[in-house]
Amino acid sequence: MELSKAIEYLKNYNGRQLRLMEVCGTHTAAIRNSGLPSIISERIHLVSGPGCPVCVTVTGYIDKLISLSKDSRNVIVTFGDLMRVPGSEMDLSRAKSEGADIRFVYSPLDMIRMAEEDRDHVYIFAAVGFETTTPVYAALISEAEKSGTGNIRLLTALKTMPEAIIKSAEGIDGFLAPGHVAVITGTKPYEELAGKLELPFVVSGFKEEGLAAAIYALVKMAQSGERRCLNLYPQAVREEGSVLAGAAIAKYFESGDAVWRGIGLIPGSGMYLKEEFQRLDAGSRGIDGNTETPGCMCAKVITGRIRPDECHLFGKTCTVDHPVGACMVSQEGACFVASSVSPGSLREKSVSCSGSKIH
Ligand code: SF4
């Protein structure tokens, strides 16, 4: 089917009200960028889910990093998006401005060189992410072991998606499965979830045409009561996922309980270094403290219960320049996206949806 016909269908949809959740933060940004929400029928509600890793990281984790940074023997290394995520008292930017040695990098592997050149300090990487980034941290550990520096550690806040999707499923009629995560895990977990939750799942890429095709497919499946996972991103996602990445994760990590900001404790949803690699861990287990900033409604935004602009602080005391909650910090956070993305121009396009099979 041509994209223009799919969009026409979504525009004129007049069936029952549908709430469709995009799980992944990158999808949230791509969908808003595409302009789709302003084109499709008001009876189709696109809501964000728990797939922004920074947004679901508890304040206790930020507090732990800050506490480690106060030891002058430690250097904290992180991606830039973690710097302004609020802890219970301050964020990493403030700790840095007060003298802590906190550095940000574009690749965790950059830390190997830093640690090799400076054996007097312990370099601790803030390893936050989902199944997508866990293989990168596996590569970091592998390289750290090879380098033999002995001064590299990880403080992990690694999570897996399926149980968080179950926790967010109330009132949802279908899911856009997390595309990047599915590259690693394959479609099987989403087939299982579709059966368990009795809801349709669609795996989609990130381009406008693919997203429109995926939402069209989800609407059709929700209408017809289909409860399966449809893969519209076969060029990147296979049923079995990435065997190599899966093996790298299994070599270094094991599952354990994790607390999610906005959701709470989800048994078995965390990934931690195995016992034999504990010498590389900076104290990741048992971090469960979470202090929500008064008035911040990230917990409801993360689980699709409200839109960002339904938070009383949105655009007032909470802005991209002065974020109050984690959802306004990360570029994948729903509040950041709602504040900063200018709607795209899908309505002006009538390109053909090549490569996407629309049922
Ligand atoms: Fe939290 Fe700000 Fe989003 Fe409100 S607008 S939910 S305060 S991040």
Residues whose N, C-alpha, C, O or C-beta is under 5 A from the ligand:
A	BS01	SF4	G295 C296 M297 C298 V301 P308 C311 L313 F314 C318 V324 G325 A326 C327 M328 C335
